[in-house]
């Protein structure tokens, strides 16, 4: 995926210049660069990944800032851990939630929700109409995200944009807002972390980076 394609997916929810955002599961930095471009000077993007090679790529981006783009800060970790980030204006989780087992996805979103300030934005980029495989072990189609979000104390997802996947199905970007800490606690107690995985289809090619 190119930076321009990433901007087309998430740009509808990144409407203010400046501010602090995080890209969780940033990989080689496609959405990190997109965020930095959208936020512009005065903004900061915390690019988070736990993979050593990805971190090297992100650190290189941080050391070579682009003109008129937000500052990038590389950070080791993932969306399931306490990263020490608080009061963020927004978070992007692009092709990362599908690495979290189904029984932990709602808790992972609740963890991310605590990083974002009231009125902030969470954007999830995932695959729809794609089967389970080595590169997408726990697919998160839009209908499943609609189930997970309330359990994590978040509003129903609002689709920002879609595009065809180079491999199978489509890629969607959806915003999650209206965080409700009381709903978060209620969802966690009611579900007990149980969720049945969607039926898988035959393996597909490798996911977009």
C-alpha positions as CSV (number, residue, x, y, z in Angstrom):
1,X,0.0,0.0,0.0
2,X,1.3,3.5,-0.8
3,X,1.2,6.5,1.4
4,X,-1.4,8.2,-0.8
5,X,-3.6,5.1,-0.5
6,X,-3.3,5.1,3.3
7,X,-4.2,8.8,3.4
8,X,-7.3,8.1,1.3
9,X,-8.4,5.4,3.9
10,X,-7.9,7.4,7.1
11,X,-7.9,11.0,6.0
12,X,-11.6,11.5,6.7
13,X,-11.0,11.2,10.4
14,X,-7.7,13.1,10.6
15,X,-9.1,16.6,10.0
16,X,-7.1,18.8,12.4
17,X,-3.4,19.8,12.0
18,X,-1.0,19.2,14.9
19,X,-1.8,17.0,17.9
20,X,-0.4,13.7,19.1
21,X,-1.4,10.4,17.5
22,X,-0.1,6.9,17.6
23,X,0.2,4.3,14.9
24,X,0.0,0.9,16.7
25,X,1.5,-2.0,14.8
26,X,3.2,0.5,12.5
27,X,5.3,-2.0,10.5
28,X,7.4,-0.3,7.9
29,X,5.6,2.9,8.5
30,X,3.1,3.4,5.7
31,X,0.3,4.7,8.0
32,X,2.9,6.5,10.1
33,X,4.0,8.5,7.1
34,X,0.3,9.1,6.1
35,X,-0.4,10.4,9.6
36,X,2.7,12.6,9.7
37,X,1.6,14.1,6.4
38,X,-2.0,14.7,7.5
39,X,-1.0,16.2,10.9
40,X,1.8,18.5,9.5
41,X,4.3,20.5,11.4
42,X,3.6,20.7,15.1
43,X,2.2,17.2,15.3
44,X,3.8,14.0,16.6
45,X,3.2,10.4,15.6
46,X,4.2,7.7,18.1
47,X,5.0,4.8,15.8
48,X,4.7,1.5,17.8
49,X,5.9,-2.0,16.8
50,X,7.4,-4.9,18.6
51,X,9.4,-6.3,15.6
52,X,13.1,-5.3,15.5
53,X,13.3,-4.8,11.8
54,X,10.1,-2.7,11.8
55,X,11.6,-0.6,14.6
56,X,14.7,0.0,12.6
57,X,12.6,1.3,9.7
58,X,10.6,3.5,12.0
59,X,13.7,4.9,13.7
60,X,15.0,5.8,10.3
61,X,11.8,7.7,9.5
62,X,12.2,9.5,12.9
63,X,15.8,10.5,12.1
64,X,14.9,11.7,8.6
65,X,11.8,13.9,9.0
66,X,10.0,15.1,5.8
67,X,9.4,18.7,5.2
68,X,6.0,20.0,6.6
69,X,5.3,16.7,8.3
70,X,4.8,15.7,11.9
71,X,7.6,14.5,14.1
72,X,7.8,10.7,14.4
73,X,8.8,8.9,17.5
74,X,9.6,5.1,17.3
75,X,8.5,3.0,20.3
76,X,8.7,-0.7,21.0
77,X,5.4,-2.4,22.1
78,X,2.0,-3.3,20.8
79,X,-1.7,-2.5,21.3
80,X,-2.1,-5.1,24.1
81,X,0.5,-3.5,26.5
82,X,0.7,-0.3,28.5
83,X,2.8,1.9,26.3
84,X,2.7,4.9,28.7
85,X,0.8,6.9,26.2
86,X,-2.1,9.1,27.5
87,X,-4.3,11.9,26.2
88,X,-3.7,11.2,22.6
89,X,-5.8,13.0,20.0
90,X,-6.1,9.8,18.0
91,X,-4.8,6.3,17.3
92,X,-4.5,4.3,14.1
93,X,-4.6,0.4,14.3
94,X,-3.9,-0.7,10.8
95,X,-3.7,-4.4,10.0
96,X,-2.7,-5.1,13.6
97,X,-5.8,-6.2,15.4
98,X,-6.0,-9.4,13.3
99,X,-2.8,-10.6,15.1
100,X,-4.7,-10.6,18.5
101,X,-6.6,-13.8,19.4
102,X,-10.4,-13.4,19.3
103,X,-10.8,-13.7,23.1
104,X,-8.4,-10.8,23.6
105,X,-9.5,-8.3,20.9
106,X,-12.1,-6.4,23.0
107,X,-9.6,-6.1,25.8
108,X,-6.9,-4.8,23.4
109,X,-9.3,-2.1,22.1
110,X,-10.2,-1.2,25.7
111,X,-6.5,-0.8,26.4
112,X,-6.1,1.5,23.4
113,X,-9.2,3.4,24.3
114,X,-7.4,4.4,27.6
115,X,-4.6,6.0,25.6
116,X,-7.0,8.4,23.8
117,X,-8.4,11.6,25.4
118,X,-12.1,12.2,25.6
119,X,-13.4,13.2,22.2
120,X,-10.4,11.6,20.5
121,X,-10.5,9.3,17.6
122,X,-9.6,5.6,17.1
123,X,-9.3,4.3,13.5
124,X,-9.2,0.6,12.7
125,X,-8.0,-0.6,9.3
126,X,-8.7,-4.2,8.6
127,X,-9.8,-6.7,6.0
128,X,-13.4,-7.6,5.1
129,X,-14.4,-10.7,3.1
130,X,-11.1,-12.3,3.6
131,X,-10.3,-15.8,5.0
132,X,-8.1,-16.7,7.8
133,X,-4.5,-17.6,7.0
134,X,-0.9,-17.3,8.3
135,X,-0.7,-13.6,7.7
136,X,-4.2,-12.8,8.9
137,X,-4.7,-15.3,11.7
138,X,-7.7,-13.7,13.4
139,X,-9.6,-11.7,10.7
140,X,-11.7,-8.8,11.9
141,X,-14.5,-8.2,9.3
142,X,-16.6,-5.1,9.8
143,X,-19.5,-7.1,11.4
144,X,-17.1,-8.5,14.0
145,X,-15.7,-5.0,14.8
146,X,-19.2,-3.9,15.4
147,X,-19.5,-6.6,18.1
148,X,-16.1,-5.9,19.7
149,X,-16.4,-2.1,19.9
150,X,-19.3,-1.9,22.4
151,X,-17.6,-4.6,24.6
152,X,-14.5,-2.2,24.7
153,X,-16.7,0.7,25.7
154,X,-16.6,2.3,22.2
155,X,-19.3,3.4,19.7
156,X,-20.3,1.4,16.7
157,X,-17.8,1.7,13.9
158,X,-18.3,4.3,11.2
159,X,-16.8,3.3,7.8
160,X,-14.5,6.0,6.5
161,X,-13.4,4.4,3.2
162,X,-12.8,1.1,1.5
163,X,-10.5,-0.2,-1.2
164,X,-9.9,-3.5,-2.9
165,X,-7.2,-5.7,-1.4
166,X,-4.4,-6.8,-3.7
167,X,-4.9,-10.3,-2.5
168,X,-8.5,-11.0,-1.4
169,X,-11.6,-9.1,-0.2
170,X,-11.5,-5.5,0.7
171,X,-9.7,-3.2,3.1
172,X,-11.8,-0.9,5.2
173,X,-11.1,2.0,7.6
174,X,-13.5,2.6,10.4
175,X,-13.6,5.2,13.1
176,X,-14.6,4.4,16.7
177,X,-15.6,7.1,19.1
178,X,-18.0,8.0,21.9
179,X,-16.0,6.0,24.5
180,X,-18.0,5.1,27.5
181,X,-16.0,3.8,30.5
182,X,-19.1,2.4,32.1
183,X,-20.0,0.5,29.0
184,X,-16.4,-0.7,28.9
185,X,-16.7,-2.3,32.3
186,X,-20.1,-3.7,31.6
187,X,-18.9,-5.3,28.3
188,X,-15.9,-6.9,30.0
189,X,-18.0,-8.4,32.7
190,X,-20.8,-9.7,30.4
191,X,-18.6,-11.3,27.8
192,X,-16.0,-12.9,30.1
193,X,-13.6,-12.7,27.1
194,X,-15.5,-15.3,25.1
195,X,-16.0,-15.0,21.4
196,X,-16.4,-17.6,18.7
197,X,-14.1,-17.2,15.7
198,X,-15.7,-16.8,12.2
199,X,-15.4,-19.7,10.0
200,X,-12.2,-19.7,8.0
201,X,-11.8,-20.2,4.3
202,X,-8.7,-21.4,2.3
203,X,-5.4,-19.5,2.8
204,X,-4.8,-16.4,0.8
205,X,-1.7,-14.5,-0.3
206,X,0.3,-12.3,2.0
207,X,-1.4,-9.2,3.4
208,X,-0.7,-5.6,2.3
209,X,2.0,-3.9,4.3
